[in-house]
Structures are given as C-alpha cells and as structure tokens.
Amino acid sequence: MRGKSRRVLGPVYWWSLAIVLAVAVLADKRNDWNLGVRVERTPKNEDVAGSAAGSVIVAIQASENGMFYVNGMARDTLLRFLVDTGATYLTLRYEDALAMGLSWDVTRTVCFATANGRMCGVRANLKVLGVGGITMEDVEAAIAPAGAMKGSLLGMSFLGRLKRFEFTRAAQRLVLEQ
C-alpha cells in the first residue's frame, strides 16, 4: 500500500509545487507590471534625461484600448483612475467617494461639461493622494452623482500641479513627473 500511495501522491506533490512556484513568479511579475506603471526616482545629485534632481517619474503604458489607467490611494482606499487631461477636476465615482468616507455636501455643488454632456457633482478635497510613486497634498476633487461614471478620472486638478506630464504616441506611454 505504501508504494501505491507514493506513486499517486508523487505527481500530485510535483504538480502542486509547480503551481505554487508559478503563482509566486506571476505575483512578483504583477508587482513589476502594476497595470503598465513604472516608477523611477531620480537621484538627488544627478540629472537624468532632462529630469530635475530628486524628482519622481511615473511612466504609464497605454492599455489595450489605448487609454491610460493608474492606481491611486487616498484615505486608505485603493482607487483606479483613467487619466483624463480633458477633465478639470480629479473626479471620483460616487461609489469610490463613499468607500473613502466622503459625503455628498449639496452646499458644495459644482457643474461641468463632460464628453457625455453637462453633469453636476459636489466638490471635495483630498488631503493626500498617492498615484504611482507621486504623493500630492490638498488635491481639489469632484464627486460625481451615483451611477454617473464607470470609473474615477485623474483630471487636471492633479495633472496641472505636476512638473510635467508628457504623452508619447509612438511608445504609447504617458510620463508624469513631480
């Protein structure tokens, strides 16, 4: 019986080990890929490719649909943003705002034009927002009405405060620098 169980369990053991190793390797690669985002820190005493010393550069690779997505963190909540240079504000989905503990304050109503027409939301302020390796304080934001948006937008209230943001069509890459 002992030999038979060893023959049965032997292949199970090796397949289990192979799966665990594959998952470990893919998990490590996923951190590198992070939705096509690469963070570089420029050494404090060096100028790298025209970047100011000590700056943070986040390179975002275009997704399959040609859009640029990046993860962010505010109020201990992980957010996924579509980078939108046409959006005046960093605009949060209502559902994301609720998850962050932000409230809908009608005394702070703001209306703006979107690709889908006029929309009104409420203003908010994010004390600290992290995007890639970039950290920014006091970011003006807007909260969209419930169900109005599929995802949050990283708009000009964030992008406009960077040292630069640059789109490279040939490389399908967006570079953010702080």
Backbone as JSON Lines, residues from 0, in Angstrom:
{"i":0,"aa":"M","n":[0.82,-1.19,0.0],"ca":[0.0,0.0,0.0],"c":[0.87,1.26,0.0]}
{"i":1,"aa":"R","n":[1.96,1.16,0.73],"ca":[2.85,2.31,0.85],"c":[3.41,2.73,-0.52]}
{"i":2,"aa":"G","n":[3.82,1.81,-1.33],"ca":[4.36,2.11,-2.66],"c":[3.3,2.71,-3.57]}
{"i":3,"aa":"K","n":[2.07,2.22,-3.45],"ca":[0.98,2.71,-4.29],"c":[0.65,4.17,-3.95]}
{"i":4,"aa":"S","n":[0.61,4.5,-2.66],"ca":[0.28,5.87,-2.27],"c":[1.41,6.82,-2.67]}
{"i":5,"aa":"R","n":[2.64,6.34,-2.64],"ca":[3.77,7.17,-3.05],"c":[3.68,7.47,-4.54]}
{"i":6,"aa":"R","n":[3.26,6.46,-5.34],"ca":[3.12,6.67,-6.79],"c":[2.0,7.66,-7.09]}
{"i":7,"aa":"V","n":[0.94,7.64,-6.32],"ca":[-0.2,8.55,-6.55],"c":[0.14,9.95,-6.05]}
{"i":8,"aa":"L","n":[0.71,10.03,-4.87],"ca":[1.0,11.34,-4.27],"c":[2.22,12.02,-4.88]}
{"i":9,"aa":"G","n":[3.12,11.26,-5.46],"ca":[4.32,11.85,-6.07],"c":[3.98,12.89,-7.13]}
{"i":10,"aa":"P","n":[3.19,12.53,-8.16],"ca":[2.82,13.51,-9.19],"c":[1.99,14.68,-8.62]}
{"i":11,"aa":"V","n":[1.14,14.41,-7.66],"ca":[0.34,15.47,-7.04],"c":[1.26,16.47,-6.36]}
{"i":12,"aa":"Y","n":[2.26,15.95,-5.66],"ca":[3.23,16.82,-4.99],"c":[3.95,17.71,-6.0]}
{"i":13,"aa":"W","n":[4.44,17.13,-7.08],"ca":[5.21,17.91,-8.06],"c":[4.32,18.93,-8.78]}
{"i":14,"aa":"W","n":[3.1,18.54,-9.12],"ca":[2.19,19.5,-9.75],"c":[1.84,20.63,-8.79]}
{"i":15,"aa":"S","n":[1.63,20.31,-7.53],"ca":[1.34,21.34,-6.52],"c":[2.51,22.3,-6.38]}
{"i":16,"aa":"L","n":[3.71,21.77,-6.34],"ca":[4.9,22.59,-6.24],"c":[5.04,23.5,-7.46]}
{"i":17,"aa":"A","n":[4.8,22.94,-8.65],"ca":[4.89,23.73,-9.88],"c":[3.87,24.87,-9.88]}
{"i":18,"aa":"I","n":[2.66,24.61,-9.41],"ca":[1.62,25.64,-9.36],"c":[1.99,26.73,-8.37]}
{"i":19,"aa":"V","n":[2.48,26.35,-7.2],"ca":[2.89,27.33,-6.18],"c":[4.01,28.21,-6.73]}
{"i":20,"aa":"L","n":[4.98,27.63,-7.37],"ca":[6.09,28.41,-7.94],"c":[5.6,29.33,-9.05]}
{"i":21,"aa":"A","n":[4.71,28.85,-9.9],"ca":[4.17,29.69,-10.98],"c":[3.4,30.88,-10.4]}
{"i":22,"aa":"V","n":[2.6,30.65,-9.39],"ca":[1.85,31.73,-8.76],"c":[2.81,32.75,-8.13]}
{"i":23,"aa":"A","n":[3.86,32.27,-7.48],"ca":[4.84,33.17,-6.85],"c":[5.54,34.03,-7.9]}
{"i":24,"aa":"V","n":[5.93,33.42,-9.01],"ca":[6.61,34.17,-10.07],"c":[5.66,35.19,-10.68]}
{"i":25,"aa":"L","n":[4.43,34.78,-10.97],"ca":[3.46,35.71,-11.55],"c":[3.1,36.83,-10.58]}
{"i":26,"aa":"A","n":[3.0,36.56,-9.31],"ca":[2.71,37.6,-8.32],"c":[3.84,38.61,-8.3]}
{"i":27,"aa":"D","n":[5.09,38.13,-8.38],"ca":[6.22,39.04,-8.4],"c":[6.21,39.87,-9.68]}
{"i":28,"aa":"K","n":[5.91,39.26,-10.81],"ca":[5.84,39.99,-12.08],"c":[4.7,40.99,-12.06]}
{"i":29,"aa":"R","n":[3.58,40.65,-11.42],"ca":[2.43,41.55,-11.35],"c":[2.82,42.86,-10.67]}
{"i":30,"aa":"N","n":[3.67,42.77,-9.64],"ca":[4.15,43.98,-9.0],"c":[4.95,44.83,-9.97]}
{"i":31,"aa":"D","n":[5.74,44.18,-10.84],"ca":[6.51,44.91,-11.84],"c":[5.59,45.52,-12.89]}
{"i":32,"aa":"W","n":[4.58,44.77,-13.29],"ca":[3.69,45.25,-14.34],"c":[2.75,46.31,-13.81]}
{"i":33,"aa":"N","n":[2.18,46.14,-12.62],"ca":[1.26,47.08,-11.97],"c":[0.47,47.92,-12.98]}
{"i":34,"aa":"L","n":[-0.27,47.26,-13.82],"ca":[-1.1,47.93,-14.83],"c":[-0.26,48.77,-15.79]}
{"i":35,"aa":"G","n":[0.95,48.37,-16.07],"ca":[1.78,49.11,-17.01],"c":[2.39,50.36,-16.42]}
{"i":36,"aa":"V","n":[2.5,50.45,-15.1],"ca":[3.06,51.63,-14.45],"c":[4.45,51.32,-13.94]}
{"i":37,"aa":"R","n":[5.39,52.19,-14.26],"ca":[6.75,52.06,-13.76],"c":[7.12,53.35,-13.04]}
{"i":38,"aa":"V","n":[7.69,53.24,-11.85],"ca":[8.07,54.41,-11.06],"c":[9.58,54.5,-11.03]}
{"i":39,"aa":"E","n":[10.1,55.69,-11.32],"ca":[11.54,55.92,-11.25],"c":[11.79,57.08,-10.3]}
{"i":40,"aa":"R","n":[12.81,56.99,-9.51],"ca":[13.21,58.1,-8.65],"c":[14.54,58.6,-9.17]}
{"i":41,"aa":"T","n":[14.6,59.89,-9.47],"ca":[15.83,60.48,-9.97],"c":[16.76,60.74,-8.78]}
{"i":42,"aa":"P","n":[18.01,60.27,-8.84],"ca":[18.94,60.52,-7.74],"c":[19.04,62.01,-7.44]}
{"i":43,"aa":"K","n":[19.2,62.36,-6.16],"ca":[19.19,63.76,-5.74],"c":[20.29,64.58,-6.38]}
{"i":44,"aa":"N","n":[21.43,63.99,-6.68],"ca":[22.55,64.76,-7.2],"c":[22.77,64.58,-8.69]}
{"i":45,"aa":"E","n":[21.85,63.94,-9.36],"ca":[22.04,63.67,-10.78],"c":[20.85,64.18,-11.58]}
{"i":46,"aa":"D","n":[21.14,64.55,-12.82],"ca":[20.09,64.94,-13.76],"c":[19.95,63.8,-14.75]}
{"i":47,"aa":"V","n":[18.79,63.16,-14.77],"ca":[18.57,62.01,-15.64],"c":[17.58,62.38,-16.73]}
{"i":48,"aa":"A","n":[18.01,62.31,-17.97],"ca":[17.15,62.54,-19.15],"c":[16.33,63.81,-19.02]}
{"i":49,"aa":"G","n":[16.96,64.89,-18.58],"ca":[16.28,66.17,-18.51],"c":[15.37,66.34,-17.31]}
{"i":50,"aa":"S","n":[15.36,65.38,-16.4],"ca":[14.51,65.46,-15.22],"c":[15.27,66.15,-14.1]}
{"i":51,"aa":"A","n":[14.53,66.89,-13.3],"ca":[15.14,67.58,-12.17],"c":[15.63,66.57,-11.15]}
{"i":52,"aa":"A","n":[16.73,66.9,-10.49],"ca":[17.28,66.01,-9.47],"c":[16.26,65.83,-8.35]}
{"i":53,"aa":"G","n":[16.12,64.59,-7.88],"ca":[15.2,64.29,-6.79],"c":[13.74,64.18,-7.2]}
{"i":54,"aa":"S","n":[13.46,64.2,-8.49],"ca":[12.06,64.11,-8.92],"c":[11.59,62.66,-8.97]}
{"i":55,"aa":"V","n":[10.27,62.49,-9.0],"ca":[9.66,61.18,-9.14],"c":[9.01,61.12,-10.51]}
{"i":56,"aa":"I","n":[9.31,60.08,-11.26],"ca":[8.74,59.92,-12.6],"c":[7.9,58.65,-12.61]}
{"i":57,"aa":"V","n":[6.66,58.77,-13.06],"ca":[5.78,57.62,-13.21],"c":[5.48,57.47,-14.69]}
{"i":58,"aa":"A","n":[5.86,56.32,-15.25],"ca":[5.61,56.03,-16.66],"c":[4.45,55.06,-16.76]}
{"i":59,"aa":"I","n":[3.43,55.45,-17.49],"ca":[2.22,54.64,-17.61],"c":[2.1,54.16,-19.05]}
{"i":60,"aa":"Q","n":[2.03,52.86,-19.22],"ca":[1.87,52.28,-20.54],"c":[0.38,52.26,-20.9]}
{"i":61,"aa":"A","n":[0.06,52.55,-22.14],"ca":[-1.34,52.54,-22.58],"c":[-1.91,51.13,-22.45]}
{"i":62,"aa":"S","n":[-3.18,51.05,-22.11],"ca":[-3.86,49.76,-22.04],"c":[-4.17,49.29,-23.46]}
{"i":63,"aa":"E","n":[-4.74,48.11,-23.57],"ca":[-5.08,47.57,-24.88],"c":[-6.05,48.46,-25.65]}
{"i":64,"aa":"N","n":[-6.9,49.21,-24.92],"ca":[-7.86,50.09,-25.6],"c":[-7.29,51.49,-25.84]}
{"i":65,"aa":"G","n":[-5.98,51.68,-25.56],"ca":[-5.32,52.95,-25.82],"c":[-5.47,53.97,-24.71]}
{"i":66,"aa":"M","n":[-6.17,53.62,-23.64],"ca":[-6.36,54.53,-22.5],"c":[-5.25,54.32,-21.49]}
{"i":67,"aa":"F","n":[-5.09,55.31,-20.61],"ca":[-4.07,55.24,-19.57],"c":[-4.75,55.12,-18.22]}
{"i":68,"aa":"Y","n":[-4.48,54.03,-17.53],"ca":[-5.05,53.78,-16.21],"c":[-3.92,53.73,-15.19]}
{"i":69,"aa":"V","n":[-4.2,54.22,-14.0],"ca":[-3.21,54.19,-12.93],"c":[-3.92,54.0,-11.6]}
{"i":70,"aa":"N","n":[-3.28,53.28,-10.69],"ca":[-3.83,53.11,-9.35],"c":[-3.42,54.27,-8.48]}
{"i":71,"aa":"G","n":[-4.29,54.62,-7.55],"ca":[-4.01,55.67,-6.59],"c":[-4.49,55.26,-5.22]}
{"i":72,"aa":"M","n":[-4.1,56.03,-4.22],"ca":[-4.5,55.74,-2.84],"c":[-4.82,57.06,-2.15]}
{"i":73,"aa":"A","n":[-6.01,57.13,-1.56],"ca":[-6.41,58.29,-0.76],"c":[-7.29,57.78,0.37]}
{"i":74,"aa":"R","n":[-7.08,58.31,1.55],"ca":[-7.86,57.95,2.72],"c":[-7.91,56.43,2.91]}
{"i":75,"aa":"D","n":[-6.77,55.79,2.73],"ca":[-6.63,54.33,2.88],"c":[-7.53,53.54,1.95]}
{"i":76,"aa":"T","n":[-7.87,54.12,0.82],"ca":[-8.72,53.46,-0.17],"c":[-7.98,53.37,-1.49]}
{"i":77,"aa":"L","n":[-7.89,52.17,-2.06],"ca":[-7.27,51.97,-3.36],"c":[-8.24,52.43,-4.44]}
{"i":78,"aa":"L","n":[-7.76,53.26,-5.35],"ca":[-8.58,53.79,-6.43],"c":[-7.94,53.44,-7.77]}
{"i":79,"aa":"R","n":[-8.76,53.31,-8.78],"ca":[-8.26,53.11,-10.14],"c":[-8.74,54.29,-10.96]}
{"i":80,"aa":"F","n":[-7.8,55.0,-11.56],"ca":[-8.11,56.2,-12.33],"c":[-7.89,56.0,-13.82]}
{"i":81,"aa":"L","n":[-8.72,56.62,-14.61],"ca":[-8.47,56.82,-16.02],"c":[-7.86,58.22,-16.11]}
{"i":82,"aa":"V","n":[-6.69,58.35,-16.72],"ca":[-6.06,59.66,-16.87],"c":[-6.84,60.43,-17.94]}
{"i":83,"aa":"D","n":[-7.34,61.62,-17.56],"ca":[-8.18,62.41,-18.46],"c":[-7.75,63.87,-18.42]}
{"i":84,"aa":"T","n":[-6.97,64.28,-19.43],"ca":[-6.49,65.66,-19.49],"c":[-7.62,66.64,-19.84]}
{"i":85,"aa":"G","n":[-8.76,66.13,-20.25],"ca":[-9.91,66.97,-20.55],"c":[-10.8,67.22,-19.34]}
{"i":86,"aa":"A","n":[-10.51,66.56,-18.22],"ca":[-11.3,66.74,-17.0],"c":[-10.67,67.84,-16.14]}
{"i":87,"aa":"T","n":[-11.45,68.83,-15.79],"ca":[-10.95,69.92,-14.96],"c":[-10.52,69.42,-13.59]}
{"i":88,"aa":"Y","n":[-11.33,68.55,-13.01],"ca":[-11.08,68.05,-11.66],"c":[-10.7,66.58,-11.68]}
{"i":89,"aa":"L","n":[-10.02,66.16,-10.65],"ca":[-9.95,64.75,-10.33],"c":[-11.39,64.42,-9.95]}
{"i":90,"aa":"T","n":[-12.02,63.52,-10.65],"ca":[-13.44,63.26,-10.43],"c":[-13.62,61.83,-9.94]}
{"i":91,"aa":"L","n":[-14.23,61.71,-8.77],"ca":[-14.44,60.42,-8.14],"c":[-15.82,59.88,-8.45]}
{"i":92,"aa":"R","n":[-15.89,58.6,-8.74],"ca":[-17.19,57.94,-8.79],"c":[-17.83,58.08,-7.42]}
{"i":93,"aa":"Y","n":[-19.11,58.21,-7.38],"ca":[-19.83,58.32,-6.11],"c":[-19.48,57.15,-5.2]}
{"i":94,"aa":"E","n":[-19.42,55.96,-5.78],"ca":[-19.14,54.74,-5.02],"c":[-17.73,54.78,-4.41]}
{"i":95,"aa":"D","n":[-16.75,55.31,-5.16],"ca":[-15.39,55.44,-4.64],"c":[-15.36,56.46,-3.5]}
{"i":96,"aa":"A","n":[-16.09,57.56,-3.67],"ca":[-16.14,58.6,-2.63],"c":[-16.74,58.04,-1.33]}
{"i":97,"aa":"L","n":[-17.81,57.26,-1.47],"ca":[-18.41,56.63,-0.29],"c":[-17.44,55.7,0.41]}
{"i":98,"aa":"A","n":[-16.7,54.9,-0.38],"ca":[-15.72,53.98,0.19],"c":[-14.64,54.73,0.96]}
{"i":99,"aa":"M","n":[-14.36,55.97,0.54],"ca":[-13.35,56.79,1.19],"c":[-13.9,57.54,2.4]}
{"i":100,"aa":"G","n":[-15.21,57.48,2.59],"ca":[-15.82,58.19,3.71],"c":[-16.16,59.63,3.4]}
{"i":101,"aa":"L","n":[-16.14,60.0,2.12],"ca":[-16.51,61.37,1.75],"c":[-18.03,61.46,1.65]}
{"i":102,"aa":"S","n":[-18.56,62.62,1.98],"ca":[-20.02,62.77,1.95],"c":[-20.44,63.69,0.81]}
{"i":103,"aa":"W","n":[-21.7,63.56,0.44],"ca":[-22.3,64.37,-0.61],"c":[-22.82,65.64,0.06]}
{"i":104,"aa":"D","n":[-22.11,66.75,-0.12],"ca":[-22.45,68.02,0.51],"c":[-23.05,68.96,-0.54]}
{"i":105,"aa":"V","n":[-24.37,69.12,-0.53],"ca":[-25.05,69.93,-1.55],"c":[-24.65,71.4,-1.52]}
{"i":106,"aa":"T","n":[-24.06,71.84,-0.43],"ca":[-23.62,73.24,-0.38],"c":[-22.35,73.46,-1.19]}
{"i":107,"aa":"R","n":[-21.75,72.37,-1.68],"ca":[-20.51,72.46,-2.46],"c":[-20.73,71.99,-3.89]}
{"i":108,"aa":"T","n":[-21.9,72.24,-4.45],"ca":[-22.24,71.78,-5.8],"c":[-21.34,72.45,-6.85]}
{"i":109,"aa":"V","n":[-20.95,71.68,-7.83],"ca":[-20.16,72.17,-8.96],"c":[-20.69,71.48,-10.21]}
{"i":110,"aa":"C","n":[-20.83,72.24,-11.29],"ca":[-21.29,71.67,-12.56],"c":[-20.18,71.81,-13.59]}
{"i":111,"aa":"F","n":[-20.09,70.83,-14.49],"ca":[-19.06,70.87,-15.51],"c":[-19.53,70.13,-16.75]}
{"i":112,"aa":"A","n":[-18.89,70.45,-17.86],"ca":[-19.2,69.8,-19.14],"c":[-18.36,68.53,-19.25]}
{"i":113,"aa":"T","n":[-18.97,67.47,-19.75],"ca":[-18.26,66.22,-19.98],"c":[-18.46,65.8,-21.42]}
{"i":114,"aa":"A","n":[-17.78,64.76,-21.83],"ca":[-17.97,64.24,-23.18],"c":[-19.4,63.75,-23.37]}
{"i":115,"aa":"N","n":[-20.06,63.41,-22.27],"ca":[-21.45,62.92,-22.33],"c":[-22.47,64.0,-21.96]}
{"i":116,"aa":"G","n":[-22.05,65.25,-21.94],"ca":[-22.97,66.34,-21.61],"c":[-22.66,66.96,-20.25]}
{"i":117,"aa":"R","n":[-23.55,67.84,-19.83],"ca":[-23.36,68.56,-18.57],"c":[-23.67,67.65,-17.38]}
{"i":118,"aa":"M","n":[-22.87,67.78,-16.31],"ca":[-23.07,66.98,-15.11],"c":[-22.78,67.86,-13.9]}
{"i":119,"aa":"C","n":[-23.53,67.68,-12.85],"ca":[-23.27,68.39,-11.6],"c":[-22.88,67.37,-10.53]}
{"i":120,"aa":"G","n":[-21.94,67.76,-9.72],"ca":[-21.49,66.92,-8.61],"c":[-21.23,67.82,-7.43]}
{"i":121,"aa":"V","n":[-20.42,67.36,-6.51],"ca":[-20.04,68.19,-5.38],"c":[-18.52,68.23,-5.26]}
{"i":122,"aa":"R","n":[-18.02,69.34,-4.74],"ca":[-16.58,69.49,-4.54],"c":[-16.14,68.72,-3.31]}
{"i":123,"aa":"A","n":[-14.9,68.28,-3.37],"ca":[-14.27,67.61,-2.23],"c":[-12.8,67.98,-2.25]}
{"i":124,"aa":"N","n":[-12.11,67.66,-1.19],"ca":[-10.68,67.91,-1.13],"c":[-10.01,66.66,-0.57]}
{"i":125,"aa":"L","n":[-9.01,66.21,-1.28],"ca":[-8.24,65.04,-0.81],"c":[-6.98,65.57,-0.14]}
{"i":126,"aa":"K","n":[-6.87,65.35,1.16],"ca":[-5.72,65.86,1.91],"c":[-4.41,65.3,1.36]}
{"i":127,"aa":"V","n":[-4.4,64.02,1.05],"ca":[-3.21,63.38,0.48],"c":[-3.68,62.36,-0.57]}
{"i":128,"aa":"L","n":[-3.06,62.41,-1.74],"ca":[-3.35,61.46,-2.8],"c":[-2.03,60.9,-3.3]}
{"i":129,"aa":"G","n":[-1.92,59.58,-3.35],"ca":[-0.75,58.93,-3.92],"c":[-1.12,58.3,-5.25]}
{"i":130,"aa":"V","n":[-0.32,58.56,-6.27],"ca":[-0.52,57.98,-7.6],"c":[0.84,57.48,-8.07]}
{"i":131,"aa":"G","n":[0.95,56.17,-8.24],"ca":[2.27,55.61,-8.55],"c":[3.18,55.95,-7.38]}
{"i":132,"aa":"G","n":[4.31,56.55,-7.62],"ca":[5.21,56.99,-6.57],"c":[5.06,58.46,-6.22]}
{"i":133,"aa":"I","n":[4.07,59.12,-6.82],"ca":[3.85,60.56,-6.6],"c":[2.87,60.75,-5.45]}
{"i":134,"aa":"T","n":[3.21,61.65,-4.54],"ca":[2.3,62.0,-3.45],"c":[2.02,63.49,-3.54]}
{"i":135,"aa":"M","n":[0.74,63.85,-3.48],"ca":[0.33,65.24,-3.58],"c":[-0.66,65.54,-2.48]}
{"i":136,"aa":"E","n":[-0.54,66.73,-1.89],"ca":[-1.45,67.14,-0.82],"c":[-2.47,68.13,-1.34]}
{"i":137,"aa":"D","n":[-3.61,68.19,-0.65],"ca":[-4.7,69.14,-0.93],"c":[-5.1,69.17,-2.41]}
{"i":138,"aa":"V","n":[-5.55,68.03,-2.89],"ca":[-5.97,67.91,-4.28],"c":[-7.47,68.21,-4.37]}
{"i":139,"aa":"E","n":[-7.82,69.2,-5.19],"ca":[-9.22,69.53,-5.4],"c":[-9.86,68.43,-6.23]}
{"i":140,"aa":"A","n":[-11.05,68.01,-5.81],"ca":[-11.72,66.91,-6.49],"c":[-13.21,67.22,-6.62]}
{"i":141,"aa":"A","n":[-13.87,66.42,-7.43],"ca":[-15.32,66.47,-7.54],"c":[-15.84,65.05,-7.38]}
{"i":142,"aa":"I","n":[-17.04,64.96,-6.83],"ca":[-17.7,63.66,-6.69],"c":[-18.87,63.64,-7.66]}
{"i":143,"aa":"A","n":[-18.91,62.64,-8.52],"ca":[-20.0,62.51,-9.5],"c":[-21.22,61.89,-8.82]}
{"i":144,"aa":"P","n":[-22.4,62.15,-9.37],"ca":[-23.61,61.53,-8.81],"c":[-23.55,60.0,-8.92]}
{"i":145,"aa":"A","n":[-24.31,59.34,-8.07],"ca":[-24.36,57.88,-8.05],"c":[-24.71,57.34,-9.44]}
{"i":146,"aa":"G","n":[-23.93,56.37,-9.9],"ca":[-24.19,55.71,-11.18],"c":[-23.81,56.5,-12.42]}
{"i":147,"aa":"A","n":[-23.27,57.71,-12.26],"ca":[-22.98,58.56,-13.42],"c":[-21.7,58.17,-14.15]}
{"i":148,"aa":"M","n":[-20.78,57.5,-13.45],"ca":[-19.49,57.18,-14.06],"c":[-19.11,55.73,-13.79]}
{"i":149,"aa":"K","n":[-18.39,55.14,-14.75],"ca":[-17.9,53.76,-14.57],"c":[-16.6,53.74,-13.78]}
{"i":150,"aa":"G","n":[-15.84,54.82,-13.82],"ca":[-14.56,54.88,-13.12],"c":[-14.2,56.3,-12.75]}
{"i":151,"aa":"S","n":[-13.28,56.45,-11.82],"ca":[-12.81,57.76,-11.4],"c":[-11.81,58.3,-12.42]}
{"i":152,"aa":"L","n":[-11.74,59.63,-12.53],"ca":[-10.87,60.29,-13.5],"c":[-9.75,61.04,-12.8]}
{"i":153,"aa":"L","n":[-8.56,60.91,-13.31],"ca":[-7.42,61.68,-12.83],"c":[-7.32,62.9,-13.73]}
{"i":154,"aa":"G","n":[-7.9,64.0,-13.29],"ca":[-8.0,65.2,-14.12],"c":[-6.94,66.24,-13.82]}
{"i":155,"aa":"M","n":[-7.17,67.44,-14.36],"ca":[-6.18,68.5,-14.32],"c":[-5.93,69.09,-12.94]}
{"i":156,"aa":"S","n":[-6.86,68.94,-12.0],"ca":[-6.57,69.44,-10.65],"c":[-5.4,68.69,-10.03]}
{"i":157,"aa":"F","n":[-5.1,67.51,-10.53],"ca":[-3.89,66.76,-10.14],"c":[-2.79,66.96,-11.18]}
{"i":158,"aa":"L","n":[-3.1,66.68,-12.44],"ca":[-2.09,66.71,-13.5],"c":[-1.46,68.09,-13.65]}
{"i":159,"aa":"G","n":[-2.26,69.15,-13.49],"ca":[-1.76,70.51,-13.67],"c":[-0.77,70.95,-12.61]}
{"i":160,"aa":"R","n":[-0.67,70.23,-11.52],"ca":[0.27,70.56,-10.45],"c":[1.6,69.81,-10.56]}
{"i":161,"aa":"L","n":[1.71,68.94,-11.55],"ca":[2.96,68.21,-11.77],"c":[3.98,69.1,-12.47]}
{"i":162,"aa":"K","n":[5.26,68.72,-12.37],"ca":[6.3,69.43,-13.13],"c":[6.04,69.27,-14.63]}
{"i":163,"aa":"R","n":[5.64,68.04,-14.99],"ca":[5.3,67.79,-16.4],"c":[4.47,66.53,-16.5]}
{"i":164,"aa":"F","n":[3.68,66.48,-17.54],"ca":[3.07,65.23,-17.98],"c":[3.2,65.23,-19.49]}
{"i":165,"aa":"E","n":[3.63,64.1,-20.01],"ca":[4.0,64.05,-21.42],"c":[3.53,62.74,-22.04]}
{"i":166,"aa":"F","n":[2.84,62.85,-23.13],"ca":[2.35,61.69,-23.86],"c":[3.26,61.42,-25.04]}
{"i":167,"aa":"T","n":[3.68,60.18,-25.2],"ca":[4.48,59.77,-26.34],"c":[3.67,58.77,-27.15]}
{"i":168,"aa":"R","n":[3.2,59.2,-28.3],"ca":[2.33,58.39,-29.15],"c":[3.05,57.11,-29.63]}
{"i":169,"aa":"A","n":[4.28,57.26,-30.1],"ca":[5.0,56.11,-30.64],"c":[5.2,55.03,-29.59]}
{"i":170,"aa":"A","n":[5.52,55.43,-28.38],"ca":[5.77,54.45,-27.31],"c":[4.49,54.09,-26.56]}
{"i":171,"aa":"Q","n":[3.38,54.78,-26.89],"ca":[2.13,54.55,-26.17],"c":[2.36,54.66,-24.66]}
{"i":172,"aa":"R","n":[2.98,55.78,-24.27],"ca":[3.38,55.95,-22.89],"c":[3.05,57.37,-22.42]}
{"i":173,"aa":"L","n":[2.63,57.48,-21.19],"ca":[2.37,58.75,-20.54],"c":[3.33,58.86,-19.38]}
{"i":174,"aa":"V","n":[4.05,59.98,-19.3],"ca":[5.02,60.19,-18.23],"c":[4.51,61.31,-17.34]}
{"i":175,"aa":"L","n":[4.45,61.03,-16.04],"ca":[4.09,62.03,-15.03],"c":[5.35,62.3,-14.22]}
{"i":176,"aa":"E","n":[5.66,63.58,-13.99],"ca":[6.85,63.91,-13.19],"c":[6.5,64.92,-12.11]}
{"i":177,"aa":"Q","n":[6.95,64.62,-10.92],"ca":[6.75,65.53,-9.79],"c":[8.09,66.01,-9.3]}
